[in-house]
């Protein structure tokens, strides 16, 4: 992991905490920009989900086009994000399209002129604050096929994603509306 990348991410996180940008999802865009550049993915391939106050659901904060698409029940058996939050451990799957999972979020168009694309490869890490899962960060590679999606993720990148999750954790309560945040 480049020292420059983590230094920039830490600088961003410190600024968010210092300015107490409560409810400011827009503030997360800089973090997503840094994360997507580091992992060589598109910004829409970085997802941040937060735990809801009722301890029953995860909700997308980013990408923004998934915010209104519903919530993921924490009872879901086929959700990598739920498993990541529940088990509080990072996971990497380079054959994601072959594993049973809910595809409703992949079907959501990326933009007005760009259709949704299947996730082929994915890394998922819990966002922990005081040892409690308050969310999940996922980095994916999308494409029509695994080869179209690009290179496989490697163990070192999964370790880096966990460092990213730990770095942004203090910002999640500030960037998600307090009424929408809880721990699992």
C-alpha positions in Angstrom: 0.0 0.0 0.0 1.4 3.3 -0.9 2.2 5.6 2.0 1.0 8.5 -0.1 -2.5 6.8 -0.5 -3.0 6.0 3.2 -1.6 9.4 4.2 -4.1 11.1 1.9 -7.0 8.9 3.2 -6.0 9.7 6.9 -5.8 13.4 6.1 -9.3 13.2 4.6 -10.6 11.3 7.6 -9.1 13.7 10.1 -10.7 16.6 8.2 -14.2 15.0 8.2 -13.9 14.3 11.9 -12.5 17.9 12.6 -15.3 19.5 10.6 -17.9 17.2 12.0 -19.6 16.9 8.6 -22.7 15.3 10.1 -25.0 13.7 7.5 -22.6 14.8 4.6 -22.5 11.8 2.2 -20.8 14.1 -0.3 -17.8 14.1 2.0 -17.4 10.4 1.3 -16.9 11.1 -2.4 -13.3 12.1 -1.8 -12.6 8.8 0.1 -14.3 6.8 -2.7 -12.1 8.7 -5.3 -9.0 7.8 -3.4 -10.0 4.2 -2.8 -11.1 3.5 -6.4 -7.8 5.0 -7.7 -5.8 2.9 -5.3 -7.5 -0.4 -6.2 -7.8 0.6 -9.9 -11.6 0.3 -10.1 -14.4 2.7 -11.1 -16.0 4.8 -8.3 -19.3 2.9 -8.7 -17.3 -0.3 -7.8 -16.7 1.0 -4.3 -19.7 0.5 -1.9 -20.1 1.6 1.6 -23.0 0.2 3.6 -24.1 1.2 7.2 -26.0 -0.7 9.9 -29.5 0.7 10.6 -30.6 1.6 14.1 -33.0 -1.4 14.4 -30.1 -3.9 14.0 -32.1 -5.6 11.2 -30.7 -4.1 8.0 -27.7 -2.7 6.1 -28.2 0.3 3.9 -26.1 1.6 1.0 -24.6 5.0 1.6 -22.5 4.8 -1.6 -22.8 4.5 -4.5 -25.7 7.0 -4.3 -27.7 5.3 -7.0 -28.2 2.3 -4.6 -29.4 4.4 -1.7 -33.1 4.2 -2.7 -33.0 0.5 -3.7 -34.0 -0.9 -0.3 -32.1 -2.4 2.5 -30.4 -5.8 3.1 -31.8 -7.8 6.0 -29.2 -8.9 8.4 -30.9 -12.3 8.3 -29.9 -12.7 4.6 -28.2 -16.0 3.9 -26.9 -14.9 0.5 -25.4 -11.5 1.3 -21.6 -11.1 1.4 -22.1 -7.7 3.1 -24.2 -9.2 5.9 -21.7 -12.1 6.4 -18.9 -9.6 6.6 -20.7 -7.5 9.2 -21.8 -10.5 11.2 -18.5 -12.3 11.2 -16.4 -9.1 11.4 -13.8 -10.4 9.0 -12.7 -9.4 5.5 -13.3 -11.7 2.6 -12.3 -11.8 -1.0 -14.1 -13.7 -3.8 -12.7 -13.8 -7.3 -15.5 -15.9 -8.7 -18.4 -13.9 -7.3 -20.7 -14.3 -10.3 -20.7 -18.1 -9.7 -21.8 -17.9 -6.1 -25.5 -17.6 -5.2 -26.1 -14.0 -4.2 -28.8 -11.3 -4.5 -28.3 -9.6 -7.9 -30.9 -6.9 -7.5 -28.3 -4.2 -6.7 -26.2 -5.2 -9.8 -29.2 -4.7 -12.0 -29.5 -1.0 -11.0 -28.2 1.2 -13.8 -24.9 2.9 -13.0 -26.0 6.1 -14.7 -28.7 7.3 -17.1 -26.7 6.0 -20.1 -24.9 3.1 -18.5 -26.6 -0.2 -17.5 -25.8 -2.3 -14.4 -23.0 -4.8 -14.9 -22.5 -8.1 -12.9 -20.0 -8.1 -10.1 -17.3 -10.7 -11.1 -14.8 -10.1 -8.3 -15.2 -8.6 -4.9 -13.5 -7.7 -1.6 -15.5 -7.0 1.5 -14.3 -5.6 4.9 -16.2 -4.8 8.1 -16.1 -1.2 9.3 -15.5 -1.5 13.0 -15.8 1.2 15.7 -15.0 0.2 19.2 -15.0 -3.5 18.0 -18.6 -3.2 16.8 -19.5 -3.5 13.1 -21.1 -0.2 12.0 -20.9 -0.9 8.3 -19.1 -2.6 5.4 -16.9 -1.4 2.6 -16.8 -3.4 -0.6 -14.6 -3.0 -3.7 -15.7 -4.9 -6.7 -14.7 -5.5 -10.3 -17.6 -5.6 -12.7 -17.9 -6.9 -16.2 -19.8 -9.2 -18.6 -17.3 -11.9 -17.7 -14.5 -12.5 -15.2 -11.9 -11.7 -17.8 -13.7 -8.5 -18.8 -13.7 -7.4 -15.1 -9.9 -7.3 -14.9 -7.3 -8.9 -12.6 -8.2 -11.0 -9.6 -7.9 -9.4 -6.2 -5.0 -10.7 -4.1 -4.5 -11.2 -0.4 -2.4 -8.0 0.0 -5.3 -5.9 -1.4 -7.7 -7.5 1.1 -5.3 -6.5 3.9 -5.2 -3.0 2.4 -9.0 -2.8 2.3 -9.1 -3.7 6.0 -6.7 -0.8 6.7 -9.0 1.5 4.6 -12.0 0.3 6.6 -10.2 1.1 9.9 -9.1 4.5 8.6 -12.6 5.6 7.5 -14.4 4.1 10.5 -14.5 7.3 12.6 -16.1 9.1 9.6 -19.0 6.7 9.1 -21.1 8.0 12.1 -20.6 11.6 10.7 -21.3 10.8 7.1 -24.4 8.7 7.8 -27.3 10.4 9.5 -27.2 9.5 13.2 -30.7 8.3 13.0 -29.6 5.7 10.4 -26.6 4.3 12.1 -26.1 1.6 14.6 -23.9 -1.4 15.3 -24.3 -5.0 14.6 
